[in-house]
């Protein structure tokens, strides 16, 4: 799982707004990490007969002076059984505004981006799985006022 | 004369041929003596109490005030459709994290909403505020919250969705939308329980 990111912060009156562009290369079908703790212990197939869809989401996790833990979902996608399990997305912009609660993005050195997914079965338990591989992203110390997004 | 127990004992025989199950039914009712009636009523009460106890037990075990909910809208499609059943837990120590499916109630409104958490801000002392959005909706839920409310808190959460069964909740929706169906169902159940005889 690889992500490359470019990012900057724009000033807003009350809260920092972060901009992140990213690439996602993921191979859900053959990922080993998430499978071990859930139902399909013995098989490497995530999409079995009881999986209706996967709800994938890219979340940014970081801490600030204001809040010990922040999690913001930047992007999500629904992958139905039968869809191509390999993701290769380049230069994606975040789907949702990356607002912080306060001004904790400027100069924040450690934003961790993780790809996770919610397995939605045809019937049964709804597990949340975190993919292996996460990327740490630093935000610069200054605000950008000139970049367009 | 040989008298057969339960049939015609102490009662004048209904002469003639009066066919039909309805007559048999009334005949049955008249023949049941008081003791049998009390027995049937107690049986019925026991069934109702057991059901209530199971429900209360579920509330205790899951920590949620409503451990089983029916999905009412299509805002979480294609994962959940109207009529699906969701099983919830609401353990106090379970943190609220992005990506989880939560069922919450907006302050002052009765209807529980099933959506996904997309933003979480948690302070060191455990105070959490979070934002939700339905998978099938374009925008987040701020329009659904109370006037001026921008975030949800732990106290608004009814539970987290842990498991689900498709279609099963449709019965509840039908009973809600067509009250006559509900009464008919209750009448049939009541009649069955009261008249059923354990041989």
Interface residues (C-beta under 8 A of the other chain):
Chain A: X52 X53 X55 X57 X59 X61 X66 X67 X68 X69 X70 X71 X72 X73 X76 X78 X80 X96 X99 X101 X116 X118 X120 X121 X122 X123 X124 X125 X126 X128
Chain B: X78 X79 X80 X97 X98 X99 X100 X101 X116 X118 X119 X120 X121 X122 X123 X124 X129 X135 X140 X161 X162 X163 X164 X165 X166
